[in-house]
Amino acid sequence: MTKSPQSSSTKIRKLSPTAAALSHIQRAHSQANEYEGALILTEARPRWSSLQTAEGPPSNWDGRADPDDASDREPPAKKKNNPWPVRIFLISLVFPWDFHLGPMRLSAYRFVLLALLGSCLVLLIAGKVGKVRFADLAVLLFALWSALSLIVDNGFATAMQPAGIQVVETFGAYLLARCWIRDFDDLQKAVRLLFWIVVILMPFAVVECFGGGNVLRTAMGVIWPTAIFAPEHRLGLTRVMSVFEHPILFGLSTGSILALNYFVGDYNERLMKRYLKSAVILGTASLSLSTGPIFSTILQIILISWNTVLYRIRYRWKIFIAILILLLIPLELLANRSPLSIMTQMVVIDPQTYWYRRLIWDYGSATALNHPLFGIGLGDWERPAWMPNDTIDNFWLVEAIRYGLPAPILLLSAGISISLAMAGKRNFEKRLDDVRTGYIITMVFFFQIGWTVHFWSSTYVLALFLLGSGVWLLDAPPGGSEKTVAKAGPPGWRVPPP
């Protein structure tokens, strides 16, 4: 029997839902295979994504992934934690506790340095932290020469303890930074921790400055006995010493991080945020009411401003040095005083202290020249009887008097060699160029302030730590041309691409 066209059409329409379902499944399976193939091709070669056209990749495509395509970007690297030895050391600097082991007096940071000195020395000798550099040897020789001078001048029995502490505080602090700060992230974490230490100290410093007493040191004395120092007053206010042994040490320690925090701690942050943090550091350091730290901290701001304003000029620092030399030569030839004396008189808060500082320099330098090789050790320096105060407000002069002329020469050689090697490096990427600028300004800070004040204890080891914190930059590979750095603009600026 022949089927009518109508009945046949009716049967086809009845089967069409099943056929449509099978067709949909087949298409889905085909698309899945195509997607897997696309993933394989994606792993084999980068996509041009947003640059793609109907005809394929553009003629100037170099095979690299499109930087604007978020799907082609590598996942962000996991943030590094600051190395625990650095954290422990920096935090230990603000604990004014002293522990006695027999005849030895050990502070918290000395315990940390003693515990880490051996392992850091092994890392340096084994070449795990880059090659041994001239600065490493200079700092080591400075520490050993200082210890030897103490033994020669005062005998082994008397000098054994201070000589050992001198080696630990000098080479131990430098070597800790040399071994445990090995890249930008390590340094940035350390600088940020130092900034937050300043922030924590600031409110207690304000209370102390306006006559509320040294609240922080008293509170720590409840936990463990601490030395209490008589407060000093100036301009009707109390000079803040906080957890340190003297107001100068407080101002120097808090002010020393300004340049590094601006260039490294707040790298790629907005200018307003950098200015605010710099103001916090300057304000906190100023509570010491000490001329040296205040002036030297302002000097960092001046150098930062010079770099910011003239960032497009490649030879801006050579121009700065040339201007400085042109100013110093007439002063040296025409003035009846040295440039150091003129500078000291200009910045001192109390004018009467200038004349006493000048007498200290005259008699102190004579003592250093009378004992040029090993100094006088722990002895008293030569001065008239009407100068009863044995304080010397000059770090470099103290080192020459106590350990002989080779000591400050070696330490200065270490800082100068690192700074010159950094300045001679080319083709740094922008953030490494910022590290270089911040580090060299910090070294200028310590060099300059060393002529106006003396520093010791935790402030001294912080200075040696910061000296060693930038050596890793000498091993950093180049990451961009100088023109690239110049076009990027000063820190915190958002310069659009040309």
C-alpha positions as CSV (number, residue, x, y, z in Angstrom):
1,M,0.0,0.0,0.0
2,T,1.4,3.3,-1.0
3,K,1.8,6.0,1.8
4,S,0.5,9.4,1.1
5,P,2.8,12.3,1.1
6,Q,0.8,13.8,4.0
7,S,1.3,10.8,6.2
8,S,5.0,10.6,5.4
9,S,5.4,14.3,6.3
10,T,3.5,13.7,9.5
11,K,6.0,10.9,10.5
12,I,9.0,13.1,9.8
13,R,7.6,15.9,11.9
14,K,7.1,13.4,14.8
15,L,10.8,12.3,14.6
16,S,12.2,15.8,14.4
17,P,12.6,16.4,18.2
18,T,14.8,13.3,18.6
19,A,16.9,14.3,15.6
20,A,17.3,17.8,16.9
21,A,18.5,16.6,20.3
22,L,21.1,14.3,18.7
23,S,22.3,17.1,16.5
24,H,22.7,19.4,19.5
25,I,24.8,16.8,21.4
26,Q,27.1,16.3,18.3
27,R,27.6,20.1,18.0
28,A,28.5,20.4,21.7
29,H,31.0,17.5,21.5
30,S,32.6,19.1,18.4
31,Q,32.9,22.5,20.2
32,A,34.5,20.9,23.3
33,N,37.1,19.2,21.1
34,E,37.8,22.5,19.4
35,Y,38.2,24.2,22.8
36,E,40.7,21.6,24.0
37,G,42.7,22.1,20.8
38,A,42.7,25.9,21.3
39,L,44.0,25.4,24.9
40,I,46.9,23.2,23.5
41,L,47.7,25.9,20.9
42,T,47.6,28.6,23.6
43,E,50.2,26.7,25.7
44,A,52.3,26.2,22.7
45,R,52.3,29.8,21.5
46,P,51.1,33.1,23.0
47,R,48.0,34.7,21.8
48,W,47.8,38.1,20.2
49,S,44.2,38.5,21.5
50,S,43.3,42.2,21.3
51,L,45.6,42.5,18.3
52,Q,43.9,39.7,16.3
53,T,42.3,40.5,13.0
54,A,40.2,38.5,10.6
55,E,43.3,37.8,8.5
56,G,45.4,36.5,11.5
57,P,48.1,38.2,13.6
58,P,49.3,41.6,12.5
59,S,52.5,41.8,10.4
60,N,54.4,43.5,13.3
61,W,53.5,41.0,15.9
62,D,56.7,39.7,17.6
63,G,55.3,36.6,19.1
64,R,54.8,38.0,22.6
65,A,51.6,38.1,24.5
66,D,49.5,41.2,24.4
67,P,50.3,43.1,27.7
68,D,46.8,44.5,27.7
69,D,45.2,41.1,27.7
70,A,44.6,40.1,31.3
71,S,44.2,36.4,30.3
72,D,47.9,36.4,29.1
73,R,49.4,37.9,32.2
74,E,51.4,35.8,34.6
75,P,49.8,35.4,38.1
76,P,51.3,37.9,40.5
77,A,54.3,36.7,42.4
78,K,53.7,35.7,46.0
79,K,54.9,38.5,48.3
80,K,58.0,37.7,50.3
81,N,58.1,38.0,54.0
82,N,60.9,40.0,55.5
83,P,63.6,37.6,56.6
84,W,63.1,36.8,60.2
85,P,66.7,37.7,61.3
86,V,66.1,41.2,60.0
87,R,62.8,41.6,61.7
88,I,64.1,40.4,65.0
89,F,67.2,42.6,64.8
90,L,65.3,45.8,63.9
91,I,62.7,45.2,66.6
92,S,65.5,44.5,69.2
93,L,66.9,48.0,68.6
94,V,64.1,49.6,70.5
95,F,64.3,47.5,73.7
96,P,66.5,49.3,76.2
97,W,67.1,46.2,78.3
98,D,70.5,45.1,79.4
99,F,71.4,41.5,80.4
100,H,74.6,40.6,82.3
101,L,76.4,37.4,81.6
102,G,79.2,37.5,84.1
103,P,81.3,40.6,83.4
104,M,79.6,41.1,80.0
105,R,76.7,43.5,79.5
106,L,74.6,42.4,76.5
107,S,71.7,44.3,75.1
108,A,68.9,42.7,73.1
109,Y,70.4,43.5,69.7
110,R,73.8,42.2,70.8
111,F,72.2,38.8,71.5
112,V,70.8,38.8,68.0
113,L,74.1,39.8,66.4
114,L,76.0,37.2,68.4
115,A,73.6,34.4,67.4
116,L,73.8,35.3,63.7
117,L,77.4,36.3,63.2
118,G,78.7,32.8,62.6
119,S,76.1,31.8,60.0
120,C,76.4,35.1,58.2
121,L,80.1,34.7,58.0
122,V,79.8,31.2,56.5
123,L,77.3,32.6,53.9
124,L,79.8,35.3,52.9
125,I,82.8,33.0,52.7
126,A,80.9,30.4,50.7
127,G,79.8,33.0,48.1
128,K,76.1,32.5,48.8
129,V,75.6,36.3,48.9
130,G,77.7,37.4,46.0
131,K,81.4,37.8,45.7
132,V,83.4,39.3,48.5
133,R,83.8,43.1,47.9
134,F,86.2,45.7,49.0
135,A,83.6,47.2,51.4
136,D,83.3,43.8,53.1
137,L,87.1,43.7,53.7
138,A,87.2,47.4,54.7
139,V,84.4,47.0,57.4
140,L,86.1,43.8,58.7
141,L,89.5,45.5,58.9
142,F,87.9,48.5,60.6
143,A,86.4,46.2,63.3
144,L,89.6,44.3,63.8
145,W,91.8,47.4,63.8
146,S,89.5,49.0,66.4
147,A,89.8,45.9,68.6
148,L,93.5,45.7,68.2
149,S,93.9,49.4,69.1
150,L,91.9,48.8,72.4
151,I,94.2,45.9,73.2
152,V,97.4,47.8,72.4
153,D,96.3,50.9,74.4
154,N,94.6,49.2,77.4
155,G,95.9,45.7,77.6
156,F,94.2,42.4,76.8
157,A,92.4,41.9,80.2
158,T,90.9,45.4,80.1
159,A,90.1,45.6,76.4
160,M,88.8,42.0,75.9
161,Q,85.2,42.8,76.4
162,P,84.9,46.2,74.6
163,A,87.0,44.8,71.8
164,G,84.7,41.9,71.3
165,I,81.6,44.0,71.4
166,Q,83.2,46.4,68.9
167,V,83.7,43.6,66.4
168,V,80.2,42.2,67.0
169,E,78.4,45.5,66.7
170,T,80.4,46.7,63.6
171,F,80.9,43.6,61.4
172,G,77.9,41.7,62.8
173,A,75.4,44.5,61.9
174,Y,76.9,45.1,58.5
175,L,77.1,41.4,57.7
176,L,73.5,40.8,58.8
177,A,72.2,43.3,56.2
178,R,74.8,42.1,53.7
179,C,73.5,38.5,53.9
180,W,69.8,38.8,54.6
181,I,68.9,41.8,52.4
182,R,69.5,40.5,48.8
183,D,66.9,42.2,46.7
184,F,64.4,45.0,46.5
185,D,61.6,43.3,48.4
186,D,63.9,42.5,51.3
187,L,65.0,46.1,51.6
188,Q,61.5,47.4,51.2
189,K,60.2,45.2,54.0
190,A,63.0,46.3,56.3
191,V,62.4,50.0,55.6
192,R,58.7,49.7,56.1
193,L,59.3,48.0,59.4
194,L,61.6,50.9,60.4
195,F,59.0,53.4,59.5
196,W,56.3,51.7,61.6
197,I,58.8,51.7,64.5
198,V,59.0,55.5,64.1
199,V,55.2,55.7,64.0
200,I,54.9,53.8,67.3
201,L,57.5,55.9,69.0
202,M,56.0,59.2,67.9
203,P,53.0,59.6,70.3
204,F,55.2,58.7,73.3
205,A,57.8,61.2,72.1
206,V,55.2,63.9,71.9
207,V,54.2,63.2,75.5
208,E,57.8,63.3,76.6
209,C,58.6,66.5,74.7
210,F,55.8,68.4,76.5
211,G,56.8,67.3,80.0
212,G,54.9,64.1,80.4
213,G,58.0,62.1,81.2
214,N,59.6,59.2,79.3
215,V,56.5,57.0,79.4
216,L,57.8,54.3,77.1
217,R,61.1,53.7,78.8
218,T,59.4,53.7,82.2
219,A,56.9,51.1,81.0
220,M,59.6,48.9,79.7
221,G,61.4,49.2,83.0
222,V,58.5,47.5,84.6
223,I,59.1,44.3,82.6
224,W,62.9,44.4,82.9
225,P,65.2,46.9,84.7
226,T,66.4,49.7,82.4
227,A,68.7,52.6,82.9
228,I,67.0,55.9,83.5
229,F,68.7,59.1,82.3
230,A,68.1,62.6,83.5
231,P,66.0,64.6,81.1
232,E,67.5,67.5,79.1
233,H,65.6,70.7,78.3
234,R,65.9,73.2,75.5
235,L,63.7,76.1,74.4
236,G,61.3,75.3,77.3
237,L,60.7,71.7,76.1
238,T,62.1,68.3,77.0
239,R,64.6,66.8,74.5
240,V,63.1,63.4,73.7
241,M,65.3,60.4,74.1
242,S,62.6,57.7,74.3
243,V,64.1,54.2,74.3
244,F,67.6,55.6,73.4
245,E,70.4,56.8,75.6
246,H,70.5,60.4,74.4
247,P,68.2,62.8,72.5
248,I,70.8,62.9,69.7
249,L,70.5,59.1,69.2
250,F,66.7,59.4,69.1
251,G,66.7,62.1,66.4
252,L,69.4,60.4,64.4
253,S,67.8,56.9,64.4
254,T,64.3,58.2,63.5
255,G,65.5,60.7,60.9
256,S,68.0,58.3,59.1
257,I,65.3,56.4,57.3
258,L,63.6,59.4,55.5
259,A,65.3,59.0,52.1
260,L,65.1,55.2,52.0
261,N,61.4,55.3,53.0
262,Y,60.7,57.9,50.3
263,F,62.4,56.0,47.5
264,V,62.1,52.4,48.6
265,G,59.5,51.9,51.4
266,D,56.9,53.9,49.4
267,Y,58.0,53.0,46.0
268,N,55.3,53.7,43.3
269,E,53.1,55.4,45.9
270,R,51.5,58.8,45.3
271,L,53.5,61.9,46.1
272,M,51.1,63.1,48.7
273,K,51.5,59.9,50.7
274,R,55.3,60.1,50.5
275,Y,55.2,63.7,51.6
276,L,53.0,62.8,54.6
277,K,55.2,60.0,55.7
278,S,58.3,62.2,55.3
279,A,56.7,64.8,57.5
280,V,56.0,62.2,60.1
281,I,59.7,61.2,60.1
282,L,61.0,64.8,60.2
283,G,58.5,65.8,62.9
284,T,59.5,62.8,65.1
285,A,63.2,63.4,64.6
286,S,62.7,67.1,65.5
287,L,61.4,66.3,68.9
288,S,64.9,65.5,69.9
289,L,65.6,69.3,69.7
290,S,69.1,68.4,68.4
291,T,70.7,70.4,65.7
292,G,72.6,67.6,64.0
293,P,69.7,65.2,63.4
294,I,67.3,68.0,62.4
295,F,69.6,69.6,59.9
296,S,70.7,66.3,58.5
297,T,67.1,65.1,58.0
298,I,66.3,68.4,56.2
299,L,69.4,67.8,54.1
300,Q,67.8,64.5,52.9
301,I,64.7,66.5,51.9
302,I,66.8,69.0,49.9
303,L,68.5,66.2,48.0
304,I,65.2,64.4,47.4
305,S,63.8,67.7,46.0
306,W,66.8,68.2,43.8
307,N,66.3,64.7,42.3
308,T,62.6,65.3,41.9
309,V,62.8,68.6,40.2
310,L,65.7,67.7,37.8
311,Y,64.9,64.1,37.2
312,R,65.0,64.5,33.4
313,I,68.5,65.9,33.5
314,R,71.0,63.0,33.3
315,Y,73.9,64.8,34.9
316,R,71.9,66.4,37.7
317,W,74.1,65.0,40.5
318,K,77.3,66.0,38.7
319,I,75.8,69.5,38.5
320,F,75.0,69.4,42.2
321,I,78.6,68.4,43.1
322,A,80.0,71.1,40.9
323,I,77.9,73.7,42.6
324,L,79.0,72.4,46.0
325,I,82.6,72.6,45.0
326,L,82.2,76.1,43.6
327,L,80.7,77.2,47.0
328,L,83.4,75.5,49.2
329,I,86.5,76.8,47.3
330,P,85.8,80.5,48.0
331,L,85.0,79.7,51.6
332,E,88.2,77.8,52.1
333,L,90.3,80.5,50.4
334,L,88.7,83.7,51.7
335,A,87.1,82.9,55.0
336,N,89.1,82.9,58.2
337,R,87.4,79.7,59.4
338,S,86.9,76.3,57.9
339,P,83.7,75.4,56.0
340,L,82.9,72.9,58.8
341,S,83.1,75.6,61.4
342,I,80.9,78.0,59.3
343,M,78.3,75.2,58.8
344,T,78.3,74.3,62.5
345,Q,77.7,77.9,63.5
346,M,74.8,78.3,61.0
347,V,72.8,75.3,62.2
348,V,73.3,75.1,66.0
349,I,70.3,75.9,68.1
350,D,72.3,77.2,71.0
351,P,75.0,79.7,69.8
352,Q,77.1,79.1,72.9
353,T,77.7,75.5,71.9
354,Y,79.4,76.5,68.7
355,W,82.5,77.8,70.5
356,Y,82.8,74.8,72.7
357,R,82.5,72.5,69.6
358,R,85.3,74.5,68.0
359,L,87.5,73.9,71.1
360,I,86.6,70.2,71.0
361,W,87.7,70.1,67.3
362,D,91.0,71.9,68.0
363,Y,92.1,69.9,71.0
364,G,90.6,66.6,69.7
365,S,92.2,66.7,66.4
366,A,95.6,67.5,68.1
367,T,95.1,64.4,70.2
368,A,94.4,62.3,67.1
369,L,97.5,63.6,65.4
370,N,99.6,62.9,68.5
371,H,98.5,59.2,68.5
372,P,98.0,58.5,64.7
373,L,98.3,54.8,64.6
374,F,96.4,53.2,67.5
375,G,94.8,56.2,69.2
376,I,94.4,56.4,72.9
377,G,91.9,53.6,73.4
378,L,89.7,54.0,76.5
379,G,91.9,56.8,77.9
380,D,91.0,60.4,78.2
381,W,91.8,62.8,75.4
382,E,94.1,65.8,75.8
383,R,92.5,69.1,76.7
384,P,92.8,72.0,79.2
385,A,91.7,71.5,82.7
386,W,89.0,74.2,82.3
387,M,87.3,71.8,79.8
388,P,85.9,69.2,82.2
389,N,83.4,67.7,79.8
390,D,84.9,64.8,77.9
391,T,82.1,64.7,75.3
392,I,83.2,64.9,71.7
393,D,80.4,65.9,69.3
394,N,82.0,64.4,66.2
395,F,81.8,60.7,65.3
396,W,84.8,60.7,62.9
397,L,87.0,62.5,65.4
398,V,86.1,60.0,68.1
399,E,87.0,57.1,65.9
400,A,90.4,58.7,65.1
401,I,91.1,59.6,68.8
402,R,90.1,56.2,70.1
403,Y,91.4,53.8,67.4
404,G,93.9,55.8,65.4
405,L,93.6,57.4,61.9
406,P,93.3,54.1,60.0
407,A,89.9,53.4,61.7
408,P,87.8,56.2,60.2
409,I,89.7,55.9,56.9
410,L,88.7,52.3,56.6
411,L,85.1,53.0,57.5
412,L,84.8,55.9,55.1
413,S,86.4,53.8,52.4
414,A,83.7,51.2,52.8
415,G,80.9,53.7,52.4
416,I,82.6,55.6,49.5
417,S,83.4,52.4,47.6
418,I,79.8,51.2,47.7
419,S,78.4,54.6,46.7
420,L,80.8,55.1,43.9
421,A,80.2,51.6,42.5
422,M,76.5,52.2,42.6
423,A,76.9,55.6,40.9
424,G,78.9,53.9,38.2
425,K,76.3,51.3,37.4
426,R,74.3,51.8,34.2
427,N,71.0,50.6,32.7
428,F,69.2,50.2,36.0
429,E,65.4,49.7,35.9
430,K,63.5,52.5,37.6
431,R,63.0,51.0,41.0
432,L,66.6,50.0,41.3
433,D,67.6,53.5,40.3
434,D,65.4,54.8,43.1
435,V,67.1,52.4,45.5
436,R,70.5,53.7,44.5
437,T,69.4,57.3,45.0
438,G,67.8,56.6,48.4
439,Y,70.8,54.6,49.6
440,I,73.4,57.2,48.5
441,I,71.4,60.0,50.2
442,T,71.3,57.9,53.4
443,M,75.1,57.5,53.3
444,V,75.5,61.2,52.8
445,F,73.3,61.7,55.8
446,F,75.5,59.6,58.0
447,F,78.7,61.1,56.6
448,Q,77.5,64.6,57.2
449,I,76.0,64.1,60.6
450,G,79.2,62.3,61.8
451,W,80.9,65.7,61.7
452,T,78.4,67.3,64.0
453,V,77.5,64.6,66.6
454,H,78.7,61.3,67.9
455,F,76.6,58.2,67.8
456,W,76.9,54.8,69.5
457,S,74.9,51.8,70.8
458,S,71.8,50.9,68.8
459,T,72.1,53.9,66.6
460,Y,75.7,52.9,65.6
461,V,74.6,49.4,64.7
462,L,71.7,50.7,62.7
463,A,74.1,52.8,60.7
464,L,76.3,49.8,60.0
465,F,73.2,47.8,59.1
466,L,72.0,50.4,56.6
467,L,75.6,50.5,55.2
468,G,75.3,46.8,54.3
469,S,71.7,46.9,53.2
470,G,72.5,48.2,49.7
471,V,75.5,46.0,48.7
472,W,73.1,43.6,46.8
473,L,72.4,46.3,44.3
474,L,75.9,45.9,42.9
475,D,75.0,42.4,41.9
476,A,71.6,43.3,40.4
477,P,71.4,42.8,36.6
478,P,70.6,45.8,34.4
479,G,66.9,46.1,33.7
480,G,66.4,49.2,31.5
481,S,68.2,52.1,29.9
482,E,68.9,55.4,31.5
483,K,66.5,57.1,29.1
484,T,63.8,54.7,30.3
485,V,64.5,55.7,33.9
486,A,64.4,59.4,33.0
487,K,61.1,59.1,31.1
488,A,59.5,57.3,34.0
489,G,59.6,60.4,36.1
490,P,60.4,60.9,39.7
491,P,59.0,58.7,42.4
492,G,55.2,58.9,42.8
493,W,54.6,60.6,39.5
494,R,52.2,59.1,37.0
495,V,53.8,60.1,33.6
496,P,51.8,59.0,30.6
497,P,53.7,57.2,27.8
498,P,54.8,59.4,24.9
